Amino acid sequence: MSANLKYVSLGILVFQTTSLVLTMRYSRTLKEEGPRYLSSTAVVVAELLKIMACILLVYKDSKCSLRALNRVLHDEILNKPMETLKLAIPSGIYTLQNNLLYVALSNLDAATYQVTYQLKILTTALFSVSMLSKKLGVYQWLSLVILMTGVAFVQWPSDSQLDSKELSAGSQFVGLMAVLTACFSSGFAGVYFEKILKETKQSVWIRNIQLGFFGSIFGLMGVYIYDGELVSKNGFFQGYNRLTWIVVVLQALGGLVIAAVIKYADNILKGFATSLSIILSTLISYFWLQDFVPTSSYSSMKYWVGQVQWLIPVIPTL
């Protein structure tokens, strides 16, 4: 049974990662009449959906008893305010990261984004060494150097890109800065969350509820500060359509799927799933979205990212 759950969770992770990147990219570049949906509100809705899903999972673990569910939530969250407050830091960072991913995919093609975002392996490794006192071997450090060099090659403009200045909408520099910032935030928040999980015995679903609670608060603050006028003018759900809801659900599903992968599989298989997702994103971005032209440097980088995924066992927890 556990073996089946392992491969099912890995399959869902490949599907979720690939689908989220492609649908988010498509939804941010699709030209439609009327206002475009606000990424800040999409982040908030995704957090609320994640909380609801985690509450249902805790309810299931409580043998479908509302009284037991209420007791668990009261004992693990309300009666432990300091433990709950610890999640405010990674939650705020994750909220920032989720908003940055919308910015990145509004300005980068899906394939380039997928590869560049793998720099989170490097940032996670550095934070793991400094915060968790993990030790990396020579081959692992070498793999990180290869990863960093390869991402630089992907971002280096080719002759065809110089001739046709814009293959995809938006500014590539803005997209690159958004991805790099997301990589650092992902690395720190992932290691910080891992540290909290190892120091306490609370379930990962309870921790996700705590993360989602603070994430919703920080997200609503972002909506008010950056998009308050647009929300008051056109409403919170302006520009939402079926595609937007698919993006929101996939984003909410992400944290839950990775938690399941960590529980039933391992980091090596998770790395393999991520590599497979990069290949699928590249193919679909080229043949379907038609916003990406692979170059020799990108092909080489895609190969080396696959190798690094196998050699570095410090993939982010969330």
N, C-alpha and C positions, 0 to 999 in steps of 0.2 A: 504493500500500500504506500509506504513512504517513498519507494523508488518511483512509483507512478506519479505521486505528487511532486517529486523532484523535477521530472521531465515536463510535467504539465505546467509547473510554475515557470520553468525556463522558457517554454514555448510562449506562454503569455507575456513574459518579459520582452522577448524579441518582438512580438506583435505590438505591445504597448509602446516600446521605445521607438520603433520604426514609424508606427501610425501617428504618434504624437508629434514627432518632428515634421513629418510630411504634411499632416493636416494643419498644424499650426502655421507652417510656412505658407501653405496654400491660402489659409484664411486671412493671413496678414497681407498678402499681395493680390488677392482677388478684388477686382474692381466692380463695385456694385453701386446702385443708386442709393442715396441716403447716407447717414453717418456710419462709420465703421465702429464695430464693437470696441469697447475700452478694455485693454489688457488688464488694467488695475481691478476692474470689477470681475473679470474672469478668474483672477487669482483668488479673490475672496470667495466666489461661488465654489471653486474647486476645494478650498479649505473646508467649507461648510459640508460639502458632499463627503469629504474624507472623514469628518467627525461623525456624520450619520452612519457611514459604513463601519467605522470602528466600534461605535456603540452597539450596532447589530452583532458584530463579532463577539464583543464582550457579553452581550445578551445570550448568544449561543453557548459561550463558554460557561455561563452561569446556569446552564441547563434550562434555558428559555423561561427563567423565572424573573418577573419584574421586581419582586422584592429583593432577590439576590443581586440583580443588576444595580438597583438603587443603593444597596449596601456597599457593593464594590466601588461604585463611583464616589460615594460619600467617604469611604475609608481611604481610598487610594488618591483622591484628588483634593476634596475639601478639608480632610483632616491632616493633610500633609502639604501645607501651603509653601514651605520652603523648597520641598522637592518639586512642586509644580512650577515655582518661580524659576528654577534652574533651566527650564525649557524655554524661557522667554528669549534668551540669547540666540540659540540656534533657530528658533522660530522666526525671529526678526530677520536673521540672515537668509533663511530659506525663502521668506517672502520677497526680499530684495532679489534673490537669485531667480525666482520664478518670473518676476517682472522683467528682469534683464534678458531672459530667454526669449520673451516676446519681442524685445527690441532687436536681439540678435537675428532672429528668424525673419524679421521685417527687412533686414539689410544683407543677409547672407543666404546663399543657396543651401539647401538641406544637406548636401554632401559635405561641403566645406565646413558647415557648422558642426556636423557629427564628428568629423576628424579633429577639428580644433578643440572641441569640447573635451576631448580625451586628455587634454592637459590637466584635467582634474585628477588624473592618476598621479601626476608629478606633485601637485599641491597637497594631495592627500598623503603621499609618501613623506613629504617634508614635515607636515603637521604631525603625522604618526610618530616620526622619529623624535620630534621636539616635545610633544605632549604625552605620548604613551610610551616613550623610551623604547620603541621598536628598533631592531637592528636589521639593516639591509645588507645583502651580500654584494660582492663586486659585480656580478652579472646583473643584479637588479639596478644598481646605480648606472651601469653602462646602458641598460635598457631605457632608463629615464633620460639619459643624454640623447639617445637615438630618437626618442619620442619628441623631445624639445627641438632637435634639429629637423625632424621630419615635418613638424607643424610649421616651422619657419619656411620650408620649401613649399608647402601648400599655399601659404599666404603670399609667396613671391609671385609677382605678376608675370604671366607668360606673354609672348609676342602677340598671340591672338587676343588676349585681354587688353593689351595696350592699343591694338587697332580698333577694337570695339569696346569703348570705355565702360559701357554698362551692359552686362549680360543679364543681371538681375536688378530689381528695383532697389533704390536706397543707396546709402553710403557704406562701402565695405569697411572703412575705418571705424565707423560707429559700431557696426556689427562685431568687428574684431575686439574692440574695447569692451563691449558688453559681454562677449564670451569669456574673455580673460578675467574680468571682474567676477563673473559667475563661477569660473574655475576656482579662484581663490576662496570665494565664499562657500562653495560646495566642499572644498577640502577642509576648511576650518570647521564648518558646521557638522560635517559628517564625522570627523574625529572627535569633536566635542560631544556629539550625541552618543557615539560609541563608548566614550569614557563614562558618560552618565549611565548607560545601559549596564556596563560591567560593574559599576559601583552599587547598583540597586537591584532588587529582585522584581520590580514591577514589570508587567507584561508589555510587549512592544505595542499592543493595541491601546493600552492606557496611555503610554507615552505619546502615541500618535494623536490621541484625543487632546492631550495637553499642548502638543505642538500646534494642532489645528485651532485650538482656542486662542492662543496668542497670535497665531498667523492671521486669523480673522480680524483681530483687533488692529494689528499693524497694517493689514491690507485695507481696512476701512479708513484708517488714518491717511494712507496713500491716496485712496480715492478722493477723500475730502480735500487734501492739499493740492493734488495735481489735476484732478478732473472734476472738482466740485462744480464749476460753472457748467460744464457739459452735462453732468448728471442732472442738475437742476433744470436745465433747458430741455434735454431730450429723454431723461429718465435713466434709471440704473441699468436697465437691460436694452439700451439703445443698440441697434445694429445686430442683435442676437438673431441667429437663424439656426437651422438644423446643424450646420457645420460647426458653428460656435459651440453648441452644446456637446458635440462629439469631442472637441478639443478640451473642454472643461472636464468632462467625464474621464477622458484619457489621462489628464494631468492629475486628477484626484486618485485615479487607479495606480499611478506610478509608485507612490510611497508604500501602498499596501502590497503590491506585487513584489517589490524589492525585499520587503520584510518577509514575505513568504519564501522567496529564493534563499535568503540568509538562513531561514529556519530549516528548509528541506533540502537545499543543495549546498554548494560551496563556492568559494571565490573563483576557482579555476573555471568551473562551468559557467559562472556568471560572466567571466571575462570572454569566454567563447560566445555566449549569447550576445554580448555587446558588439563583438567583432562581426557577427553575422548580421546584426542590425545595421552596422555601417555599410556593409555590402549591399543590403536590400535598399537602404536609403539612397545610395549612390545610383543604383540601377533605376529606381523609380524617379529620382530627381532628373536623371538624364532622359529617360524614355517618355515619362508622363508629364512632369512639370516643365521639362525642356528649359530649365534655367541653369544648367550646369554642363560644362564641357570638360571632360577629364583630360589632364595633361600627364606627361610622364612623371613629373614630380609628385602629382597627387597619387598616381598608381603605386609608386614606390612607398609613399607615406602610408597608404592604406595597408600595404603588406606589413610594414614595420609596426604599425599600431596593433595589428593582430598578434605579432610576436610579443610585444610589450604586455598585452593583456594576459598572456600566459605566464610571463615571468614575474609580474608584480602582484603579490597577493594582498594588496592594501586598497581594494576598491572601496569607495565611500559606502557607509552604512545606508544612507538614504539619498 
